[in-house]
Amino acid sequence: MGLLAGGTSDLLIDGKLVGGGAGTFPTLNPATEEVLGVAADADTADMSRAIEAARRAFDDTDWSTNTELRVRCVRQLRDALREHVEEMRDITMAEVGAPRMLTSGAQLEGPIDDLAFSADTAESYAWRRELDDAAPQGIPTRRTVAREAVGVVGAITPWNFPHQINFAKIGPALAAGNTVVLKPAPDTPWCAAAVGQIIAEHTDIPPGVINIVTSSDHAVGALLSKDPRVDMVSFTGSTATGRAVMIDGAATIKKVFLELGGKSAFIVLDDADLGMACSISAFTAAMHAGQGCAITTRLVVPRAKYDEAVAAAAATMGGIKPGDPTNKRTVCGPVISARQRDRIQGYLNLAIEEGGQFACGGGSPADRDKGFFIEPTVISGLTNDARVAREEIFGPVLVVIAHDGDDDAVRIANDSPYGLSATVYSGDDARAQAVATRLRTGTVNVNGGVWYSADAPFGGYKQSGVGREMGVAGFEEYLETKLIATAAN
Ligand code: NAD
């Protein structure tokens, strides 16, 4: 049977595909505003059953200790997803508005392949290691450090890169021996529900090990942060919601893992190829309509070359026309919803109120009467104090800011409540490295390098998050540490 046959999707609870207690809710194509179909709308009773199933699978089965089973199941999931990749691609373009070209990378195929990293890590991981011989308090003791799964993980995810974020949580959490309840964003229920159907119909993952609960009601997801049966919440989304998750998790002292917002800087030093660097910055800021947490949305350039930099950025960004995501040449599709479009437009209006100018863009494209589109926009004439330079806009909007040398560029980049990512361009690699070292961010690209990869840890400093996703560090987020001290005779 095809995925989501009949234009409706189910919840996955305790190994079964089931309807939602609150009925269904529609999911839209943001490029056309058409209703694609409906998703099961879970209520709090559904979420409670999903948590119970995950708890049982963790406490009463050998899932957490049977590494061979887990490695096989995660590889099987990757293979099953690959077999359905074209159906998944269609769903992703339609529901997320993700440009086709991105679905062969971070929007779909990359994250599917990255599941192999989680399986490989679990297979080769040193689950137990011995400390050196010692005699604490005079008692000769053999000491073993054991790494074990945390338990039941509640995974709460956003809509912008749904597969990347869902798999970067499911993969390591399952491979490490946890059981999972995944609550995807209400804007992209089908991306997750399709995975639920594939798990139920094409894998041996035991019932309850992974549960997928779509809901139109944020409060249903909030149960994951509050319920004492959940050991850890792994959240990706806005900083405001992350704060709420942390507060809710405090009551039961949950382990809380957070990947949050960003306002990352793209620093061009005065010896760099200015035109090339600004053009790359502009292209990146327009990609997927700017809906990426780690996208560099502040272009920080030498004051003496400010006008030249604005012109170079505007030449690239103004040349990128928002378009049909299914077209293989489209870089910038729609934003996810009318709400997001209106929010972005509010920030564009604010930029003018704050004294800025548009070097290109500034509104919705005149040639599109359907869909939630925003023109790629370059804002000039503002300092880093402007709200549009400080707050996350989450649209194809680049603010160009002048700096007065390397120290000032570092100061501006770090003058943000966020600390997710950054880019540095310089003609001198050592000089770029010196700047990179001083940046308070979880990742830095230097002179065209790329931080994103399955084995590379990703995450934020400051209000961009707590913990690291991907890489071995991302796997270990889902582990507890136990010290076993045995008297040595
Ligand atoms: P959001 O914070 O509005 O929602 C994220 C998820 O949280 C959704 O599933 C939503 O239903 C759920 N949610 C809402 N209120 C909740 C509550 N009180 N308790 C528990 N769950 C709740 O974010 P969004 O608009 O879906 O996504 C965009 C945001 O995500 C941006 O801020 C972006 O920077 C961030 N993001 C961060 C990363 C990262 O890795 N750092 C990656 C992608 C997106």
Residues whose N, C-alpha, C, O or C-beta is under 5 A from the ligand:
A	BS01	NAD	I156 T157 P158 W159 K183 P184 A185 P186 H218 G221 A222 T236 G237 S238 T239 T241 A244 E259 L260 G261 G262 C293 S464
